Amino acid sequence: MQGSFHLLADVIRIEVWLLLSAFGLLLLFRMAAGEINLFGLITDKRTGEISPARIQSLILTFAAVGILMAELPTLTGTGLDLAAMVFGGSQVLYLYTKSESYRK
Protein backbone atom coordinates (compact mmCIF):
# COMPACT_ATOMS: atom_id res chain seq x y z
CA MET A 1 0.00 0.00 0.00
CA GLN A 2 2.79 2.44 0.89
CA GLY A 3 4.53 1.73 -2.41
CA SER A 4 1.50 2.90 -4.34
CA PHE A 5 1.44 6.17 -2.37
CA HIS A 6 5.11 6.77 -3.19
CA LEU A 7 4.37 6.10 -6.85
CA LEU A 8 1.43 8.51 -6.75
CA ALA A 9 3.59 11.18 -5.09
CA ASP A 10 6.28 10.72 -7.76
CA VAL A 11 3.72 11.01 -10.57
CA ILE A 12 2.25 14.18 -9.05
CA ARG A 13 5.74 15.65 -8.59
CA ILE A 14 6.57 14.99 -12.26
CA GLU A 15 3.26 16.44 -13.41
CA VAL A 16 3.79 19.61 -11.37
CA TRP A 17 7.30 20.07 -12.79
CA LEU A 18 6.00 19.52 -16.32
CA LEU A 19 3.19 22.04 -15.79
CA LEU A 20 5.56 24.66 -14.32
CA SER A 21 8.04 24.07 -17.14
CA ALA A 22 5.30 24.50 -19.74
CA PHE A 23 4.22 27.78 -18.12
CA GLY A 24 7.82 28.95 -18.04
CA LEU A 25 8.38 28.09 -21.69
CA LEU A 26 5.15 29.80 -22.67
CA LEU A 27 6.20 32.92 -20.78
CA LEU A 28 9.65 32.93 -22.38
CA PHE A 29 8.16 32.45 -25.84
CA ARG A 30 5.69 35.31 -25.37
CA MET A 31 8.46 37.56 -24.00
CA ALA A 32 10.68 36.77 -26.99
CA ALA A 33 7.80 37.42 -29.39
CA GLY A 34 7.19 40.81 -27.80
CA GLU A 35 3.68 39.98 -26.65
CA ILE A 36 4.60 40.71 -23.01
CA ASN A 37 6.04 44.18 -22.36
CA LEU A 38 8.92 43.98 -19.89
CA PHE A 39 10.13 47.56 -20.20
CA GLY A 40 8.45 48.74 -16.99
CA LEU A 41 9.83 45.80 -15.06
CA ILE A 42 13.36 47.19 -14.78
CA THR A 43 12.87 50.90 -15.39
CA ASP A 44 12.08 53.63 -12.90
CA LYS A 45 8.61 54.98 -13.55
CA ARG A 46 9.53 58.60 -12.83
CA THR A 47 12.83 58.89 -14.71
CA GLY A 48 12.37 56.18 -17.34
CA GLU A 49 15.95 54.99 -16.76
CA ILE A 50 17.03 51.45 -15.94
CA SER A 51 16.98 51.03 -12.16
CA PRO A 52 19.80 48.94 -10.62
CA ALA A 53 17.62 48.34 -7.55
CA ARG A 54 14.88 46.82 -9.71
CA ILE A 55 17.38 44.59 -11.53
CA GLN A 56 18.85 43.42 -8.22
CA SER A 57 15.40 42.76 -6.81
CA LEU A 58 14.43 40.75 -9.88
CA ILE A 59 17.62 38.66 -9.84
CA LEU A 60 17.44 37.97 -6.11
CA THR A 61 13.77 37.09 -6.36
CA PHE A 62 14.59 34.47 -9.01
CA ALA A 63 17.46 33.21 -6.83
CA ALA A 64 15.18 32.90 -3.80
CA VAL A 65 12.56 31.06 -5.84
CA GLY A 66 15.27 28.75 -7.20
CA ILE A 67 16.50 27.95 -3.70
CA LEU A 68 12.95 27.39 -2.54
CA MET A 69 12.12 25.07 -5.44
CA ALA A 70 15.35 23.11 -4.96
CA GLU A 71 14.80 22.64 -1.22
CA LEU A 72 11.06 22.04 -1.26
CA PRO A 73 11.20 18.28 -1.99
CA THR A 74 13.56 17.65 0.92
CA LEU A 75 11.57 19.84 3.34
CA THR A 76 14.60 21.07 5.26
CA GLY A 77 14.41 24.33 7.15
CA THR A 78 17.80 25.75 6.16
CA GLY A 79 17.02 26.21 2.48
CA LEU A 80 13.68 27.78 3.22
CA ASP A 81 15.28 30.13 5.77
CA LEU A 82 17.99 31.10 3.26
CA ALA A 83 15.42 31.79 0.54
CA ALA A 84 13.37 33.91 2.94
CA MET A 85 16.46 35.88 4.00
CA VAL A 86 17.58 36.50 0.40
CA PHE A 87 14.10 37.56 -0.67
CA GLY A 88 13.53 39.68 2.43
CA GLY A 89 16.92 41.40 2.15
CA SER A 90 16.33 42.14 -1.49
CA GLN A 91 12.94 43.65 -0.77
CA VAL A 92 14.28 45.78 2.10
CA LEU A 93 17.02 47.17 -0.15
CA TYR A 94 14.52 47.83 -2.95
CA LEU A 95 12.10 49.61 -0.61
CA TYR A 96 14.93 51.71 0.83
CA THR A 97 16.07 52.89 -2.61
CA LYS A 98 12.44 53.49 -3.58
CA SER A 99 11.88 55.66 -0.50
CA GLU A 100 15.08 57.59 -1.25
CA SER A 101 13.88 58.32 -4.78
CA TYR A 102 10.64 59.79 -3.43
CA ARG A 103 12.53 62.09 -1.07
CA LYS A 104 14.29 63.83 -3.97
C-alpha positions in Angstrom: 0.0 0.0 0.0 2.8 2.4 0.9 4.5 1.7 -2.4 1.5 2.9 -4.3 1.4 6.2 -2.4 5.1 6.8 -3.2 4.4 6.1 -6.9 1.4 8.5 -6.8 3.6 11.2 -5.1 6.3 10.7 -7.8 3.7 11.0 -10.6 2.3 14.2 -9.0 5.7 15.7 -8.6 6.6 15.0 -12.3 3.3 16.4 -13.4 3.8 19.6 -11.4 7.3 20.1 -12.8 6.0 19.5 -16.3 3.2 22.0 -15.8 5.6 24.7 -14.3 8.0 24.1 -17.1 5.3 24.5 -19.7 4.2 27.8 -18.1 7.8 29.0 -18.0 8.4 28.1 -21.7 5.1 29.8 -22.7 6.2 32.9 -20.8 9.6 32.9 -22.4 8.2 32.5 -25.8 5.7 35.3 -25.4 8.5 37.6 -24.0 10.7 36.8 -27.0 7.8 37.4 -29.4 7.2 40.8 -27.8 3.7 40.0 -26.6 4.6 40.7 -23.0 6.0 44.2 -22.4 8.9 44.0 -19.9 10.1 47.6 -20.2 8.4 48.7 -17.0 9.8 45.8 -15.1 13.4 47.2 -14.8 12.9 50.9 -15.4 12.1 53.6 -12.9 8.6 55.0 -13.5 9.5 58.6 -12.8 12.8 58.9 -14.7 12.4 56.2 -17.3 16.0 55.0 -16.8 17.0 51.4 -15.9 17.0 51.0 -12.2 19.8 48.9 -10.6 17.6 48.3 -7.5 14.9 46.8 -9.7 17.4 44.6 -11.5 18.9 43.4 -8.2 15.4 42.8 -6.8 14.4 40.7 -9.9 17.6 38.7 -9.8 17.4 38.0 -6.1 13.8 37.1 -6.4 14.6 34.5 -9.0 17.5 33.2 -6.8 15.2 32.9 -3.8 12.6 31.1 -5.8 15.3 28.7 -7.2 16.5 27.9 -3.7 13.0 27.4 -2.5 12.1 25.1 -5.4 15.3 23.1 -5.0 14.8 22.6 -1.2 11.1 22.0 -1.3 11.2 18.3 -2.0 13.6 17.6 0.9 11.6 19.8 3.3 14.6 21.1 5.3 14.4 24.3 7.2 17.8 25.8 6.2 17.0 26.2 2.5 13.7 27.8 3.2 15.3 30.1 5.8 18.0 31.1 3.3 15.4 31.8 0.5 13.4 33.9 2.9 16.5 35.9 4.0 17.6 36.5 0.4 14.1 37.6 -0.7 13.5 39.7 2.4 16.9 41.4 2.2 16.3 42.1 -1.5 12.9 43.7 -0.8 14.3 45.8 2.1 17.0 47.2 -0.1 14.5 47.8 -2.9 12.1 49.6 -0.6 14.9 51.7 0.8 16.1 52.9 -2.6 12.4 53.5 -3.6 11.9 55.7 -0.5 15.1 57.6 -1.3 13.9 58.3 -4.8 10.6 59.8 -3.4 12.5 62.1 -1.1 14.3 63.8 -4.0 
